[in-house]
């Protein structure tokens, strides 16, 4: 029925038939009223009034546009078309009746016109209300019953936008069809029972699941943009447990307030894994980075990888003189090359070279030819289990490759050398982590050289969301293909950050470094991988363990239960950015280190696995077995169940 009513030609026909009926009915009423005073007209006169009145009245209503209006938008001024149509219609009727009968019953025509005008206007008013009601019934059916978490100013703004959209005929974003606010949740108990714009505050965040069931909620809006990080994570964890779609108002620093009056509702986004990290996205001083990069020749090894390609993207924004991408994998290098060409065209000087950091002479040729001012070293093998099976590759690529690039940066007087490290370098339990710790020591060794013109710096951070080898892409593929999600161990926890955050840390560290530092990011609370998997499954609208199975496969070779950002010997010193710290370097004896490194190189070049791993243990004294480390962690957790989370 609603679809039929939406057709304009059908509604116009209905109005014309209704007007004809009103003219006839008004004629009968007029004659009945006049009969009390003996001034009624004959039956033949009534028939003439029917015929003439219908033709002239409907014709004039059509001429004056009474049938060309969209009645849902009809306003008081538009009723003038009805008045003019009826007035001139009956004027024409009066003339026609005079021609036919040579007499004019003025009283009859006057009263007939008045009753007809009243009927025509009343019917249009009723028709409009009926149409809007039918339309709104369909719309309400499509609206989702919505819970708003947070009863502050943001909630009021959201409700105002929804109400305005419901009243507006131009709801282009279909806001009115998307939200039906049913209840508000707020931890301020004094608000419970009160109403905000007609919506009741029903309870606290601890009662979210209860009111979701009780009120048959279909979606949730998280409307606390200024919420503290830990509290935000706690509430979003509860919301995720409802298995409902969740819309999140961004952190208050990310909200857009401009002259275009960007609607708040349009800035909301679906809940993302990043929202569950327990902290706000980290902001960096772009002016510092711009001064550091602008006009410089910047080289990025591993420039086609997850971190390397994002480094190149961000460097390109700050007007560098020249960017040199070095990568061994041509497909990734080609992808980032084409992306930058499309984005910047000829305005960005870009060179892409296929080369391995293992090849000393090739790297020497590149540095000699392009003479970079800043060298970001992101090339590395990072996959823990694969490197456990091929330890020589981790040592050759990570350790020897870093030594090649760092020594050449020293020789060619590169102004700054920035090495990308990982939290797996702290108390490593695998060859990959131990090799990266060795890389940190190489950078420290060169930073201690008195004759060095290069400032050597290391950046250390945890797992990167969405990077190659990250658990998130793997979980997504498993969920989308209908396979069980695989988690190695129920107690595994990790630090996480986004790729842009990781790269911003590298850029900021490079900008403020003076040489010899290890920069560490405050990454908030670590995240349980199983919780991450459960939340990701819920984001797909599925129920963990019911719609999607989670399988625990056991720790992989070299894997820890938890990662760390600092060794016990290291301390922290704060920088100008309160979320970036400098780790105190452990004292390094350069002569002894080089002797041990030479032994490691010789074993690696001869592919002597056992000797090379033994040499790596000697260089990195904190390198231990995963079994020993994890056993100690489980004992610690048994004694203090909250210890792992706090750490």
C-alpha angles and dihedrals in degrees: 000000000000092000092051092050090051090065107098096208090054092050091048092052090049091052093049093050090046091051091051090051090048091052091052093044092046089052092053092046091049093050091047092051093047092049089074090064095039094249099112119128131236126269091254089053090051092052090050090049089051094051099040095039094052093049098044099037097046090041094053092043087055092048093051092050101253090138097044097067126104095231096207086067095040114133137184094270091056090061086074087076087061092049093049092045094051094041096051091037092059091041087057089044091053091053093047093048090051091053092048101041104017089229134085121212093206095178092052094046093045095051091040090054093048094050091044092051091049091049094047093051095043092049092052091050091050092044091053093049091047092049094048091047093051090047092048092050089059091045094049088051088057095044117099119231102247134203116202115207109208126040100210135104093298090057091052091050091050093049091047091052092048093048092047091049092051090054095044121092088207101062093150095166091052089234092150090054094050105053135049105174107216106164144356127224121206134162091220099098092197088070095054111114094019124110131236112199090335096312118113124233099227108177151319131297090262087065097050095110091047094054093041088062095038096049097036091238117194101186141010131221115205101210105175105101093166094051116136114254100250093043090049091053092047094052094043089051089056091047091049089054090065091066089226129131109269126205115200127205104220124248109287091250089059097049115111117232109174143141090270089065093229106210116248092225092058090056094057118102137191114271111276134195087251089063090063096056091094098237142070119265107272117249124209135198102264092187092061090049092046092053089048098048104030113108094002131124104238124193124192122192112205085023093159096057129092096271096030095052092048089049089055092048093052094043089053090060093061100061102253120189093231137350121210116193116198119187137149093214108074097194094060091042090051092049095054091042092056092044092054093043090054092046101044107013113189094343091083120063103218133173123186118196129184107218143130123240086220090069104084096186094048091050091046089054091050095050092044092051101042101027098206120209093204126029120195109195108204099143111117146122105251108169107111103203094042092051090050087060093044105032093161091063093053091049095045096044102034104031104028092034091053091047090051095050095041094048091048091048087053092047095046092045096240106186097226134013116193119190123199112223135172141227086247087075089070111092089339122213096184140051093250093055092043091049090052091049087052088051090054089052091050090054090047090049093055092044088059094057108113094209094051119123090186125091106221118202137171128209119202125192141149134252118329119225113238097005123137106283094017119138093237098070089044092051091048093052091048094049094044092049092048093245126136115270110244121218119177098218137358092232099048113125130181141182113242138194135167122259093247090051092050092050093044088055090053091049094046092046091051091049096052100032123115096183136280098045131130108210117209126190124221096236098181122232120348117251127232107237092217089054089049090052092048093050092047090052090051090050087062088056093252134123117244115240090009108056094015122029120221113212123197107216102179130255114305123233110295095005124144127211089229137010128225132209098206137037117230090250092056125083132195131244120189122236131204087277106069092213096053121074135184114231115219109245119238109239112266126203102214099201095049091044093054092049091052091044090052090054090050091049093050093050092047094049090052090045092236099160100186094045093046094050090047090051090049090053089052093051094044107042092183090060104116138161119276091232092058094045096046093046089056091048093051090049089049091049092048090054093043115015092194095050096090093050093049092049 
